[in-house]
Amino acid sequence: MIKNLLITGSTGYLGSSFINQHKNKYLFEKFSLLNQKIEDINFDRIDIILHCAALVHQKVEHSYEKYHDINVEYPVKLAKLAKQNGVKQFVFISTIAVYGEEEEKLDENNICNPITPYGKSKLEAEKELLKLIDDNFVVSIIRPPMIYGKNAPGNIDSLIKLVKKIPIIPLDKIENKRSFISIQNLCFIVDEVITQQKAGIFLVSDDESLSTSRLIELIAKNLDKKIYLIKVPFFESLLKILKPSFHKRLYGSLEVDNSITKDKLNLKNPYSVEEAIKLMIKGEYI
């Protein structure tokens, strides 16, 4: 039997990708916070809610109240109404920003200490949503790292543009470790969480973490571009002074241990890092 799934953030990267991947498995009802009211939802025909909508990191600073309104009040109100009206499952897309700047490898047992308004608001929402779990209402919280794939926004797209334009790149021998998740692997895991009706927190990632240097090499390989990674004296030090946030993204580590999630769901990621980067570069969306 095909289930009815209400999705928020359906025009965002994850939302649109999930619909594209599973358009033959679910009957989707799209909901927009900007154009619709929660009170107008007909919950009688909804089995599952997938909440992808969020106020994420912005170049323009917003007050915490703005993050709280969109990332806490909105999903909690939606989940409470869903539970009251017999919806069976609420899937909340959270973030590894709930951990803050933890340097050790992350898993579900690490203490959360968010430092950004985005991370703080997501953690606050998680806590309120988990209180709603009972025998008749499943709450599933998914914490992804940076998502990549064809047309994905973010830093990896910036690296692709850099590799396309510049053959000599001063980012050699960076030995950091960063976890990412491909849009293919994330959509697969979200579907499994729904199919298995699993409650709780799921920390997700690709199986292999990458250094910045290795990531650039894989991008260049799939672009069929010859590049030269070189180490320039004082480049890192200057970048740290002039662009500290950019330096952190290039040189810092943020590694995820996804083994607990894979054990709970009894699954394997369908795509390796190399396979997913190839799909991203070669133009495959899903």
C-alpha positions as CSV (number, residue, x, y, z in Angstrom):
1,M,0.0,0.0,0.0
2,I,1.4,3.4,-1.0
3,K,1.8,5.7,2.0
4,N,0.9,9.4,2.0
5,L,3.8,11.6,3.0
6,L,3.7,15.3,3.8
7,I,7.0,17.0,3.1
8,T,8.1,20.4,4.2
9,G,11.0,22.1,2.4
10,S,10.1,20.3,-0.8
11,T,11.9,22.9,-3.0
12,G,15.1,22.6,-1.0
13,Y,17.9,20.3,-2.0
14,L,17.1,17.3,0.2
15,G,13.3,17.7,-0.2
16,S,13.3,17.9,-4.0
17,S,15.9,15.1,-4.2
18,F,13.8,12.8,-2.0
19,I,10.7,13.4,-4.0
20,N,12.6,12.7,-7.2
21,Q,14.1,9.5,-5.8
22,H,10.9,8.1,-4.3
23,K,8.1,9.5,-6.5
24,N,6.8,6.0,-7.2
25,K,6.9,4.9,-3.6
26,Y,5.0,7.6,-1.8
27,L,2.1,10.0,-2.5
28,F,3.6,13.3,-1.7
29,E,1.8,16.3,-0.3
30,K,4.0,19.4,-0.3
31,F,3.7,22.0,2.4
32,S,5.2,25.5,2.5
33,L,5.5,27.5,5.7
34,L,5.6,30.7,3.6
35,N,2.3,30.1,1.8
36,Q,0.2,27.8,4.0
37,K,-1.0,27.5,7.6
38,I,-0.4,24.4,9.7
39,E,-4.0,24.5,10.8
40,D,-5.2,24.0,7.2
41,I,-3.5,20.7,6.8
42,N,-5.8,17.7,6.4
43,F,-4.0,15.2,8.6
44,D,-6.6,12.5,8.0
45,R,-4.9,11.5,4.7
46,I,-1.3,11.8,6.0
47,D,0.7,8.7,7.3
48,I,4.2,10.3,7.6
49,I,5.7,13.8,7.8
50,L,9.2,14.5,6.6
51,H,10.3,17.8,7.9
52,C,13.2,19.2,5.8
53,A,12.4,23.0,6.0
54,A,14.7,25.1,8.2
55,L,16.4,28.4,8.6
56,V,20.1,27.5,8.0
57,H,23.3,29.4,8.2
58,Q,22.8,32.8,6.5
59,K,25.3,35.4,5.3
60,V,22.9,37.9,6.8
61,E,22.7,37.4,10.6
62,H,19.3,36.7,12.1
63,S,18.3,36.9,15.7
64,Y,18.0,33.7,17.7
65,E,14.3,34.4,18.0
66,K,14.0,34.0,14.2
67,Y,15.8,30.7,14.3
68,H,13.7,29.6,17.2
69,D,10.4,30.5,15.4
70,I,11.3,28.6,12.3
71,N,13.5,25.7,13.6
72,V,11.7,25.0,16.9
73,E,8.2,26.4,17.2
74,Y,7.1,25.4,13.7
75,P,8.2,21.7,13.7
76,V,7.1,21.1,17.3
77,K,3.7,22.6,16.6
78,L,3.4,20.5,13.4
79,A,4.5,17.3,15.2
80,K,2.0,17.9,18.0
81,L,-0.9,18.4,15.7
82,A,0.2,15.4,13.6
83,K,0.2,13.2,16.7
84,Q,-3.2,14.5,17.8
85,N,-4.6,13.6,14.4
86,G,-3.3,10.1,14.1
87,V,-0.2,10.6,11.9
88,K,2.2,7.7,12.7
89,Q,5.7,9.1,12.1
90,F,7.5,12.4,12.1
91,V,11.0,12.5,10.6
92,F,13.0,15.6,11.5
93,I,16.1,16.5,9.5
94,S,18.5,18.0,12.0
95,T,22.3,18.6,11.7
96,I,25.7,17.8,13.1
97,A,25.8,21.4,14.1
98,V,24.1,20.3,17.4
99,Y,27.5,19.0,18.5
100,G,29.4,22.3,18.2
101,E,33.1,22.3,17.5
102,E,33.8,18.8,18.9
103,E,37.2,17.6,17.6
104,E,36.9,13.9,18.4
105,K,35.0,11.5,16.2
106,L,31.3,12.0,16.6
107,D,28.6,9.4,17.3
108,E,25.2,9.5,18.9
109,N,26.7,9.3,22.4
110,N,28.8,12.5,22.2
111,I,27.6,15.4,24.3
112,C,25.9,18.2,22.2
113,N,27.2,21.7,22.7
114,P,26.1,23.8,19.8
115,I,27.6,27.2,19.3
116,T,25.6,28.6,16.4
117,P,22.0,29.8,16.5
118,Y,21.2,27.2,13.8
119,G,22.7,24.4,15.9
120,K,21.2,25.6,19.1
121,S,17.7,25.8,17.6
122,K,17.9,22.4,16.0
123,L,19.0,20.8,19.3
124,E,16.1,22.6,21.1
125,A,13.7,21.2,18.6
126,E,15.1,17.7,18.9
127,K,14.6,17.7,22.7
128,E,10.9,18.8,22.4
129,L,10.2,16.3,19.6
130,L,11.6,13.3,21.4
131,K,9.2,14.0,24.3
132,L,6.3,13.1,21.9
133,I,7.4,9.5,21.2
134,D,5.0,6.8,22.4
135,D,3.6,3.5,21.2
136,N,1.5,5.2,18.5
137,F,3.9,8.0,17.4
138,V,7.4,7.6,16.0
139,V,9.8,10.5,16.0
140,S,13.0,10.0,13.9
141,I,15.8,12.5,14.0
142,I,18.4,12.5,11.3
143,R,21.7,14.4,11.8
144,P,23.6,14.7,8.5
145,P,27.0,16.4,7.9
146,M,27.4,18.5,4.7
147,I,25.4,17.1,1.9
148,Y,26.8,16.9,-1.6
149,G,25.6,15.9,-5.0
150,K,24.6,17.3,-8.4
151,N,23.5,21.0,-7.9
152,A,24.1,20.9,-4.2
153,P,24.8,24.2,-2.6
154,G,27.9,24.7,-0.3
155,N,31.6,24.4,-0.1
156,I,32.1,21.4,-2.4
157,D,30.5,23.2,-5.3
158,S,33.0,26.0,-4.6
159,L,35.9,23.5,-4.8
160,I,34.5,22.1,-8.1
161,K,34.5,25.6,-9.6
162,L,38.1,26.2,-8.3
163,V,39.4,22.9,-9.9
164,K,37.7,23.9,-13.2
165,K,39.4,27.3,-13.3
166,I,42.8,26.8,-11.6
167,P,45.4,24.1,-12.4
168,I,47.7,24.9,-9.6
169,I,46.1,24.8,-6.1
170,P,48.0,25.6,-2.9
171,L,46.2,23.0,-0.8
172,D,48.6,20.0,-0.8
173,K,49.2,17.8,2.2
174,I,46.2,18.8,4.2
175,E,45.6,15.9,6.5
176,N,42.3,16.8,8.1
177,K,39.4,14.3,8.2
178,R,35.9,15.5,7.2
179,S,32.7,13.5,6.9
180,F,30.2,14.2,4.2
181,I,27.1,12.4,2.9
182,S,26.0,12.1,-0.7
183,I,22.4,13.0,-1.5
184,Q,22.0,9.4,-2.8
185,N,23.0,7.9,0.6
186,L,21.0,10.3,2.6
187,C,17.8,9.8,0.6
188,F,18.3,6.0,1.0
189,I,18.7,6.3,4.8
190,V,15.7,8.6,5.2
191,D,13.6,6.1,3.3
192,E,14.9,3.2,5.4
193,V,14.0,5.1,8.6
194,I,10.5,5.6,7.3
195,T,10.1,2.0,6.0
196,Q,11.3,0.5,9.3
197,Q,9.5,3.1,11.4
198,K,12.5,3.5,13.7
199,A,12.4,6.1,16.4
200,G,15.4,7.9,17.9
201,I,18.5,9.8,16.7
202,F,20.4,8.7,13.6
203,L,23.8,10.2,12.8
204,V,24.5,9.6,9.1
205,S,27.4,10.0,6.8
206,D,29.3,8.3,4.0
207,D,31.6,5.5,5.2
208,E,34.8,7.2,4.3
209,S,36.0,10.6,5.6
210,L,38.1,12.7,3.3
211,S,40.9,15.2,3.6
212,T,40.6,18.4,1.6
213,S,43.5,17.4,-0.6
214,R,41.9,14.0,-1.3
215,L,38.6,15.6,-2.1
216,I,40.2,17.9,-4.6
217,E,42.0,15.0,-6.2
218,L,38.7,13.0,-6.6
219,I,37.0,16.1,-8.1
220,A,39.8,16.6,-10.6
221,K,39.9,13.0,-11.5
222,N,36.2,13.0,-12.4
223,L,36.5,16.3,-14.2
224,D,39.4,14.8,-16.3
225,K,41.4,17.9,-15.2
226,K,45.1,17.8,-14.6
227,I,45.9,19.7,-11.4
228,Y,48.9,20.3,-9.3
229,L,48.5,20.5,-5.5
230,I,51.4,22.5,-4.0
231,K,52.3,23.6,-0.5
232,V,52.9,27.3,-0.3
233,P,54.8,28.6,2.8
234,F,52.7,30.8,5.1
235,F,49.5,30.3,3.0
236,E,47.7,28.5,5.8
237,S,48.8,31.0,8.4
238,L,47.7,34.0,6.3
239,L,44.3,32.3,5.5
240,K,43.8,31.6,9.2
241,I,44.3,35.4,10.0
242,L,42.4,36.8,7.0
243,K,39.6,34.2,6.5
244,P,39.3,32.2,9.8
245,S,36.0,30.6,8.9
246,F,37.2,29.6,5.5
247,H,40.4,28.2,7.0
248,K,38.4,26.1,9.4
249,R,36.4,24.5,6.5
250,L,39.6,23.7,4.5
251,Y,41.9,22.6,7.3
252,G,39.6,21.6,10.2
253,S,38.4,18.1,10.9
254,L,34.8,17.0,11.6
255,E,34.5,13.2,11.5
256,V,31.4,11.1,12.0
257,D,31.1,7.5,13.1
258,N,28.0,6.1,11.4
259,S,28.3,2.6,12.7
260,I,25.5,2.9,15.4
261,T,23.0,4.1,12.7
262,K,24.0,1.3,10.3
263,D,23.6,-1.3,13.1
264,K,20.2,0.0,14.2
265,L,18.9,0.0,10.7
266,N,20.9,-3.1,9.5
267,L,22.0,-1.4,6.3
268,K,24.9,-0.4,4.2
269,N,25.3,2.8,2.3
270,P,24.6,2.0,-1.4
271,Y,27.3,4.4,-2.7
272,S,31.0,4.7,-1.8
273,V,32.5,8.2,-1.7
274,E,34.2,7.7,-5.0
275,E,31.0,6.5,-6.7
276,A,29.0,9.4,-5.3
277,I,31.5,12.0,-6.3
278,K,31.5,10.5,-9.8
279,L,27.7,10.8,-9.9
280,M,28.0,14.4,-8.8
281,I,30.6,15.4,-11.3
282,K,29.2,13.5,-14.3
283,G,25.8,15.1,-13.9
284,E,23.7,12.3,-12.3
285,Y,21.2,13.8,-9.8
286,I,20.0,10.6,-8.2
